[in-house]
Amino acid sequence: MRVARNVLAVTAASTRIERRILAAVTALHAVVGGWVAMLTPGPLLVSDDLAYLGMARTLAGQGAAPLADQPPYGVLYPVLLAPGWALGLDESSMLFWARILNGLLGAALVPVLYAVVRRLTGASPRWSLVAAVIGASLPAQMTTASIVWTERLLPLLVALSVLCLIRFVECQSYRRAIAVVGVAAALFASHPRMGAAALVIVLAVPCIARFDRLVRRWRIRTSFAAPPDAVDSRSEPALSGAATLVVGGVGVLGLAAVEGVRRAVASAAFASSGTYDVVDLAGRRGLAEAPEMLLRGTGTVAYLVLATAGLAVVGLVVLLRSPPVGPWVFVAGLAVVVVAGWFLTGVGRADAYLHGRYIEVLAPTLVALGIIGSTRMRAFRAAFALTVVIVASGVWGAWAGGGDNWSNSRSPIMMLGVEAGGAPFGNDVFEPGAAALVAVLVGVVLLMAFRLSQPWLGCCLALAALSLGTASDLEALDQLFATATLSTVQEALEDVEISQIAVDTRGLSANLTGAVAWEVGFDNTSVEVALDKISPETSHLLLRADATAPLGAQLVGDVGQGKLWALP
């Protein structure tokens, strides 16, 4: 008995130390993430940033946003931004609020990834911590903290959904089933493009419950089984088969409710539920576009391979060798790829064939698992797999983006860090061959470091590579802002005293009208279509270049493709 008590005491003490270290690392990550977020001017992509800020302003009870109709955006992120408006913060302070929030969301990814790695792979606390820190510190995860987007929230919810599925498999209780469904609803509420993945996660609950006995009967064994101490063994009542079907049905209805809330908030903020929806997009995506859909979807996968130096591929192997959770996570990831290929079809942009913004939500989880897998796979197989998939992705990128596609300007915020090899330090010309070469070198060096030493050497090398990619992103983002719409508007309005402005959004880009609203202030901006309904307090008008100004108005200057007029 004394020995048992001593063992329990030592285990409890080590657990407390483990939690304290994890908490300290998480806090440090939040500080570093917040610091990186403050290094870049913004908002950067005005239309996207201001749409979230405008929805948050409406949720805070401050009325509709003075912006043009917007694409469909998720409602969860504006909910997190809304307290800032409710506290009376102005536009500049709201940027600070958003960046601190993003830093906290990015730091929260560390303990979630730590738990995922521990429970799914049975890795030691040291290896799990290293994998979690690296997975949560990818360049785009750091640099997008300066932008008012959901790019910090979505990877957190993806990792959290994986963790909730793992816990449900460990104990198929009502409470844990509801947790899975709730996280799936939050994922869909963060961005509509995650709807397909959220539906897969909801359906995983009844399917795992139904086929779990069959899986156990087959006695599937994997080399990535979690140790007993990584499993929460608290007794909870198990769900019946009928109850899991009910939970799944409730989850599907919950996703429909989320879409209803999104449409209501968007209508209140922009007087429109969205400039397009699923039905509208489906009408433009026929079988004739299937080859391009496949091309774009495959491009997101190739991007993920290059940007993570192949570690995401190893992480995928770990998932597939971890039934029944892994296959469902794989199907959810496949849904992300399908939606990306479907949506990007017909979109003209320089990064269309290696697009990262959609697929990068999976990267932290896959990279964290890939680090553990790289230490357990046979060295030759791991190195061979990394090299082959990276080279194939580079060749694919060079082939798919033919012509002068790669010589066009590219936005580094769409990339997870692949630009560190393909377009380093602000160079907007991307070359897939250079990116593939850098990815091979980084992948092989990290593989050797993780296999031949304690985790800390590999961690230091990985953080050095990630820091280089982050520094490259920051340099490129500074250059991007110098030519962005907001910087152009700031220069044009620098010497103009505007008390209230009315903007006719017809014929003007959403980026331009949003930039003017941000610069002048939401409370001092109104969207007007009929010039005879302009408020007497309005001092200036923004009209398209060929529009006729009211009698007596004086031309102040050009603002993008619009003209600024001063009223008498």
C-alpha positions in Angstrom: 0.0 0.0 0.0 2.8 2.4 0.9 4.5 1.7 -2.5 1.2 2.3 -4.3 0.7 5.6 -2.4 4.2 6.7 -3.3 3.6 5.9 -6.9 0.4 7.9 -7.0 2.1 10.8 -5.2 4.9 10.8 -7.8 2.4 10.6 -10.6 0.3 13.5 -9.2 3.4 15.6 -8.7 4.7 15.0 -12.3 1.2 15.8 -13.6 1.2 19.1 -11.8 4.6 20.0 -13.1 3.5 19.0 -16.6 0.5 21.3 -16.4 2.5 24.2 -15.1 5.0 23.9 -17.9 2.2 23.7 -20.5 0.6 26.8 -19.0 3.8 28.7 -19.0 4.5 27.8 -22.7 1.0 28.7 -23.6 1.3 32.1 -21.9 4.7 32.7 -23.7 3.1 31.8 -27.0 0.3 34.3 -26.4 2.9 37.1 -25.7 4.9 36.3 -28.8 1.8 36.0 -30.9 0.5 39.3 -29.7 3.9 40.9 -30.3 4.0 39.6 -33.9 0.5 40.8 -34.5 1.4 44.4 -33.5 4.3 44.5 -36.0 2.2 44.7 -39.2 -0.1 47.7 -40.2 -3.7 47.0 -40.9 -6.4 46.2 -41.5 -4.8 44.6 -44.5 -7.5 43.2 -46.8 -10.1 45.9 -46.1 -13.2 44.1 -47.3 -12.6 40.9 -45.2 -11.4 42.7 -42.1 -14.1 45.3 -42.1 -16.9 42.8 -42.7 -16.0 41.0 -39.5 -15.7 44.3 -37.6 -18.9 45.5 -39.1 -20.8 42.4 -38.1 -19.3 42.7 -34.6 -20.5 46.3 -34.4 -24.0 45.3 -35.3 -24.0 42.5 -32.7 -22.8 45.1 -30.1 -26.1 47.0 -30.8 -24.5 49.9 -32.7 -26.5 49.6 -35.9 -25.8 48.5 -39.4 -22.2 48.7 -40.8 -21.8 51.5 -43.5 -20.4 48.9 -46.0 -21.5 47.5 -49.3 -23.1 44.0 -49.6 -20.5 41.4 -48.4 -19.9 37.7 -49.2 -21.1 35.3 -46.5 -18.9 35.4 -43.4 -19.1 33.4 -40.2 -20.8 34.8 -37.1 -18.7 33.3 -34.3 -15.6 35.5 -34.8 -17.7 38.7 -34.8 -19.3 37.5 -31.5 -15.8 37.5 -30.0 -15.0 41.0 -31.4 -18.4 42.5 -30.3 -17.4 43.1 -26.6 -14.8 45.6 -27.9 -17.5 47.7 -29.6 -19.8 47.3 -26.6 -17.1 48.7 -24.4 -16.9 51.9 -26.5 -13.6 51.2 -28.3 -12.9 53.3 -31.4 -11.6 51.9 -34.7 -7.9 52.0 -33.8 -8.6 50.3 -30.4 -10.7 47.7 -32.1 -7.7 46.7 -34.1 -5.7 46.3 -30.9 -8.6 44.2 -29.4 -8.7 41.9 -32.5 -4.9 41.3 -32.4 -4.9 40.5 -28.7 -7.8 38.1 -29.3 -6.0 36.5 -32.2 -2.9 36.0 -30.1 -5.0 34.3 -27.4 -6.7 32.1 -29.9 -3.3 31.0 -31.4 -1.9 30.3 -27.9 -5.0 28.2 -27.0 -4.0 25.9 -29.9 -0.9 24.7 -27.9 -2.7 22.9 -25.1 -5.3 21.5 -27.5 -2.6 20.0 -29.8 -0.8 18.8 -26.8 -3.8 16.8 -25.6 -4.5 15.5 -29.2 -0.9 14.2 -29.5 -0.9 12.7 -26.0 -4.2 10.9 -26.4 -3.9 9.8 -30.0 -0.2 8.7 -30.1 0.8 8.1 -26.5 3.8 10.3 -26.9 5.7 11.4 -23.8 5.0 14.9 -22.4 8.3 16.3 -23.8 7.5 15.1 -27.4 3.9 16.2 -27.1 4.9 19.7 -26.0 7.4 20.1 -28.8 4.9 18.9 -31.4 2.2 21.2 -30.1 4.5 24.3 -30.0 5.7 23.7 -33.6 2.2 22.9 -34.9 0.9 26.1 -33.3 3.7 28.3 -34.6 3.5 27.9 -38.4 4.3 31.2 -40.2 0.7 31.9 -41.4 -0.6 31.2 -37.9 1.7 33.9 -36.6 1.4 36.5 -39.2 -2.4 36.3 -39.7 -2.7 37.3 -36.1 -2.3 40.9 -37.4 -5.3 40.5 -39.7 -9.0 40.6 -38.6 -9.8 37.2 -40.0 -10.9 33.8 -38.7 -7.5 32.3 -39.6 -6.6 31.9 -35.9 -10.0 30.6 -34.8 -10.5 27.9 -37.4 -7.3 25.8 -36.8 -8.2 25.9 -33.0 -11.6 24.5 -33.7 -10.3 21.9 -36.1 -7.9 20.6 -33.4 -10.6 20.8 -30.8 -13.0 18.7 -32.9 -10.3 16.0 -33.2 -9.8 16.1 -29.4 -13.5 15.8 -28.8 -13.8 12.8 -31.2 -10.9 11.1 -29.4 -12.7 11.6 -26.0 -16.0 10.3 -27.5 -14.3 7.2 -28.7 -12.7 6.7 -25.2 -16.2 7.0 -23.6 -19.3 7.1 -25.7 -21.4 9.2 -23.4 -24.1 11.7 -24.0 -22.0 14.6 -22.7 -19.1 13.8 -25.0 -21.3 13.3 -28.0 -22.9 16.8 -27.4 -19.3 18.2 -27.2 -18.5 16.9 -30.6 -21.7 18.3 -32.1 -21.1 21.6 -30.4 -17.6 22.0 -31.7 -18.8 21.1 -35.2 -21.5 23.8 -35.0 -18.8 26.3 -33.9 -16.7 25.3 -36.8 -19.5 26.1 -39.2 -20.3 29.3 -37.4 -16.7 30.4 -37.9 -16.9 30.3 -41.7 -19.4 28.8 -44.1 -16.7 27.1 -46.1 -16.2 24.7 -43.1 -19.8 23.5 -43.5 -19.0 20.2 -45.2 -16.3 19.3 -42.7 -18.6 20.2 -39.8 -21.3 17.9 -41.3 -18.8 15.0 -41.4 -17.8 15.5 -37.8 -21.5 15.5 -36.7 -22.2 12.3 -38.7 -19.1 10.7 -37.1 -20.9 10.5 -33.7 -23.6 7.9 -34.7 -21.3 6.1 -37.1 -18.5 5.6 -34.6 -21.0 4.4 -32.0 -22.6 2.0 -34.5 -19.3 0.5 -35.9 -17.2 0.7 -32.8 -18.0 -2.9 -31.8 -17.1 -4.1 -35.3 -13.8 -2.2 -35.2 -13.0 -3.8 -31.8 -14.0 -7.2 -33.1 -11.5 -6.9 -36.0 -8.9 -6.1 -33.2 -7.2 -3.4 -35.2 -3.9 -2.6 -33.6 -1.8 0.4 -34.4 1.7 1.5 -33.3 0.2 4.9 -32.3 -2.0 3.6 -29.4 -2.3 5.9 -26.4 -1.1 4.7 -23.0 -3.6 4.1 -20.2 -2.6 7.3 -18.4 -3.6 9.4 -21.4 -7.2 8.2 -21.3 -9.8 9.7 -19.2 -11.4 6.7 -17.5 -14.1 8.5 -15.5 -17.3 6.5 -15.5 -20.0 8.0 -17.6 -23.2 6.4 -18.8 -22.9 5.1 -22.4 -25.2 6.2 -25.2 -27.6 3.8 -26.8 -27.7 3.4 -30.5 -31.0 5.3 -30.8 -29.6 8.1 -28.7 -26.6 8.6 -31.0 -28.9 8.9 -33.9 -30.8 11.6 -32.1 -27.6 13.4 -31.3 -26.6 13.3 -34.9 -30.0 14.6 -36.0 -29.8 17.4 -33.5 -26.3 18.2 -34.8 -27.6 18.5 -38.4 -30.4 20.8 -37.2 -27.9 22.8 -35.3 -25.9 23.4 -38.5 -29.0 24.7 -40.2 -29.7 26.9 -37.2 -26.2 28.3 -37.5 -26.8 29.2 -41.1 -30.0 31.0 -40.1 -28.3 33.0 -37.5 -25.5 34.0 -40.0 -28.0 35.2 -42.5 -29.9 37.2 -40.0 -26.7 38.9 -38.6 -25.4 39.6 -42.2 -28.8 41.1 -43.2 -28.8 43.3 -40.1 -25.2 44.4 -40.8 -25.2 44.8 -44.6 -28.8 44.7 -45.6 -28.0 41.5 -47.4 -27.5 37.9 -46.4 -24.6 37.5 -48.7 -23.5 38.3 -52.3 -23.7 34.5 -53.0 -24.8 31.3 -51.4 -24.5 27.6 -52.0 -27.3 27.5 -54.5 -25.9 30.4 -56.4 -22.4 28.9 -56.6 -23.8 25.5 -57.6 -25.5 27.1 -60.5 -22.1 28.2 -61.8 -20.3 24.8 -61.2 -21.4 22.3 -63.8 -19.7 19.1 -64.9 -17.7 21.1 -67.5 -15.8 22.7 -64.6 -14.9 19.3 -62.9 -11.3 19.2 -64.3 -10.6 22.6 -63.0 -12.2 21.7 -59.6 -9.8 18.7 -59.5 -6.9 20.9 -60.4 -7.7 23.5 -57.7 -8.4 20.9 -55.0 -5.2 19.0 -55.8 -3.3 22.3 -55.7 -4.4 22.9 -52.1 -2.9 19.5 -51.2 0.3 20.2 -53.0 0.5 23.5 -51.2 0.1 21.8 -47.8 2.9 19.4 -48.6 5.3 22.2 -49.6 4.4 24.5 -46.8 4.9 21.9 -44.1 8.0 20.3 -45.5 6.1 17.1 -45.9 5.3 16.7 -42.2 1.6 17.0 -42.9 1.8 13.8 -45.0 3.4 11.9 -42.1 0.7 13.3 -39.8 -1.9 11.9 -42.2 -0.3 8.5 -41.9 -0.6 8.7 -38.1 -4.3 9.6 -38.4 -5.1 6.8 -40.8 -3.3 4.3 -38.4 -5.5 5.5 -35.6 -9.0 4.1 -36.1 -11.8 4.9 -35.6 -11.0 8.6 -35.1 -8.4 9.0 -37.8 -10.5 8.0 -40.8 -13.2 10.4 -39.9 -10.8 13.3 -39.5 -9.4 12.3 -42.9 -12.8 12.5 -44.4 -13.4 15.9 -42.8 -10.1 17.1 -44.3 -11.1 15.7 -47.6 -14.3 17.8 -47.4 -12.1 20.9 -46.9 -10.2 20.0 -50.0 -13.4 19.5 -52.0 -14.9 22.8 -50.9 -11.7 24.6 -51.8 -11.5 23.1 -55.3 -15.2 23.8 -55.8 -15.1 27.4 -54.6 -11.8 28.4 -56.2 -12.9 27.3 -59.7 -13.2 30.3 -62.0 -11.4 32.6 -59.5 -8.6 34.5 -61.1 -5.6 35.0 -58.8 -1.9 34.5 -58.8 -2.0 31.9 -55.9 -5.0 30.0 -57.3 -3.0 26.8 -58.1 -1.2 26.6 -54.8 -3.8 28.2 -52.5 -3.3 27.9 -48.8 -6.0 29.9 -47.0 -8.6 27.1 -47.1 -6.4 24.1 -46.4 -4.2 25.6 -43.8 -6.8 25.1 -41.1 -5.7 21.4 -41.0 -1.9 22.2 -41.0 -1.3 22.6 -37.2 -2.9 19.3 -36.3 -1.2 17.4 -39.1 2.2 18.9 -38.4 2.0 18.1 -34.7 1.1 14.5 -35.4 3.7 14.3 -38.2 6.5 15.2 -35.8 5.6 12.2 -33.6 5.2 10.0 -36.7 8.6 11.0 -38.1 10.2 9.5 -35.0 8.4 6.2 -35.3 8.4 5.5 -39.0 11.4 3.7 -40.4 14.0 6.3 -41.3 14.4 5.4 -44.9 10.7 5.2 -45.5 10.1 8.5 -43.8 12.8 10.3 -45.8 11.8 8.7 -49.0 8.1 9.6 -48.5 9.0 13.2 -47.6 11.2 13.6 -50.6 8.9 12.0 -53.1 5.7 13.9 -52.1 7.6 17.3 -51.9 9.2 16.9 -55.3 5.9 15.7 -56.8 4.2 18.8 -55.4 6.8 21.1 -56.8 6.6 19.5 -60.2 2.8 19.7 -60.0 2.9 23.4 -59.1 5.2 24.2 -62.0 3.0 22.3 -64.4 -0.4 23.6 -63.1 0.6 27.2 -62.9 1.9 27.5 -66.5 2.7 30.6 -68.4 3.5 33.7 -66.3 1.3 32.7 -63.3 4.1 32.4 -60.8 5.6 35.8 -61.9 2.5 37.6 -60.8 2.2 39.3 -57.4 1.2 36.9 -54.7 -0.2 37.5 -51.2 1.9 35.8 -48.6 -1.0 35.7 -46.2 -2.4 32.9 -48.3 0.7 30.8 -47.6 1.9 28.9 -44.5 5.5 29.7 -45.1 6.2 28.2 -48.5 7.0 31.7 -49.7 10.2 31.5 -47.5 11.6 29.3 -50.1 9.7 30.4 -53.2 9.4 34.2 -52.6 11.6 35.2 -49.6 11.5 38.5 -47.8 9.0 40.5 -49.8 9.8 39.1 -53.3 6.4 38.6 -54.8 7.6 36.3 -57.6 7.1 32.7 -56.5 8.9 29.7 -57.9 7.6 26.2 -57.1 11.0 24.6 -57.8 12.7 26.7 -55.2 10.0 26.1 -52.7 10.3 22.4 -53.2 14.0 22.4 -52.7 13.8 24.4 -49.5 11.0 22.0 -48.3 13.1 18.9 -49.0 16.1 20.4 -47.1 14.0 21.5 -44.1 12.1 18.2 -44.0 15.2 16.0 -44.1 17.1 18.0 -41.6 14.2 18.0 -39.1 13.7 14.3 -39.7 17.3 13.6 -38.8 17.2 15.9 -35.8 14.1 14.3 -34.4 15.3 10.8 -34.9 18.9 11.1 -33.7 18.5 13.3 -30.6 16.2 14.4 -27.9 13.2 16.5 -29.1 14.8 19.9 -28.1 17.4 20.0 -31.0 14.7 19.3 -33.5 12.5 21.9 -31.8 15.2 24.6 -32.0 15.8 23.9 -35.7 12.1 23.9 -36.4 11.5 27.2 -34.6 14.5 28.7 -36.4 12.9 27.8 -39.8 9.5 29.0 -38.6 11.0 32.3 -37.4 12.6 32.8 -40.9 9.3 32.2 -42.6 7.5 34.5 -40.2 10.1 37.3 -40.7 9.6 36.8 -44.5 5.9 37.1 -44.1 6.1 40.3 -42.1 8.4 41.9 -44.7 6.1 40.9 -47.5 3.0 42.1 -45.5 4.6 45.5 -45.0 5.2 45.8 -48.7 1.7 44.6 -49.5 0.1 47.2 -47.2 2.1 50.0 -49.0 0.1 49.3 -52.2 -3.2 48.2 -50.5 -6.4 50.1 -50.9 -6.4 51.4 -47.3 -3.0 53.0 -47.7 -4.1 54.7 -50.9 -7.2 56.1 -49.2 -5.2 57.3 -46.3 -2.9 59.2 -48.6 -5.8 60.7 -50.6 -7.7 61.8 -47.5 -4.7 62.9 -45.5 -5.3 66.7 -45.9 -9.1 66.5 -46.2 -11.3 67.5 -43.2 -14.4 65.2 -43.3 -17.1 65.4 -40.7 -19.6 63.1 -42.4 -19.4 61.3 -45.7 -22.0 59.6 -47.8 -20.8 56.8 -50.1 -22.7 55.6 -53.2 -21.5 52.0 -53.4 -22.7 51.5 -57.0 -19.8 51.0 -59.2 -17.2 51.1 -56.4 -15.3 48.2 -55.1 -16.1 46.9 -51.6 -12.4 47.4 -50.7 -12.6 51.1 -51.6 -15.8 51.8 -49.8 -14.7 49.9 -46.8 -11.4 51.7 -46.7 -13.1 55.1 -46.8 -15.6 54.0 -44.0 -12.7 52.9 -41.9 -10.6 56.0 -42.4 -13.4 58.4 -41.8 -15.1 56.3 -39.1 -18.1 54.1 -39.1 -20.2 56.6 -37.2 -19.3 59.3 -39.7 -20.1 57.3 -42.8 -23.4 56.4 -44.4 -24.2 54.4 -47.5 -26.6 56.4 -49.8 -28.0 55.5 -53.1 -30.4 58.4 -53.7 -28.5 61.7 -53.6 -31.6 63.6 -52.7 -31.8 61.7 -49.4 -28.4 62.8 -48.1 -28.3 64.1 -44.6 -27.9 67.9 -44.1 -24.8 67.1 -41.9 -23.0 65.4 -44.8 -19.9 67.3 -45.8 -18.5 65.0 -48.5 -19.6 62.5 -51.1 -17.8 59.5 -52.6 -19.1 58.7 -56.1 -17.9 56.6 -58.9 -15.7 58.4 -61.5 -18.5 58.9 -64.1 -21.3 59.9 -61.7 -22.8 63.3 -61.7 -22.3 65.3 -58.5 -25.0 67.5 -57.0 -25.1 71.2 -57.9 -22.5 73.2 -56.1 -20.3 70.3 -55.1 -16.6 70.8 -55.4 -14.2 68.1 -56.6 -11.6 67.4 -54.0 -9.7 64.6 -55.7 -9.6 61.0 -57.0 -9.9 58.1 -54.5 -9.1 54.9 -56.4 -11.8 54.5 -59.1 -14.0 57.0 -57.3 -14.2 60.8 -56.9 -14.4 62.7 -53.7 -16.7 65.8 -53.7 -17.2 68.5 -51.0 -20.7 69.7 -50.5 -21.4 73.5 -50.1 
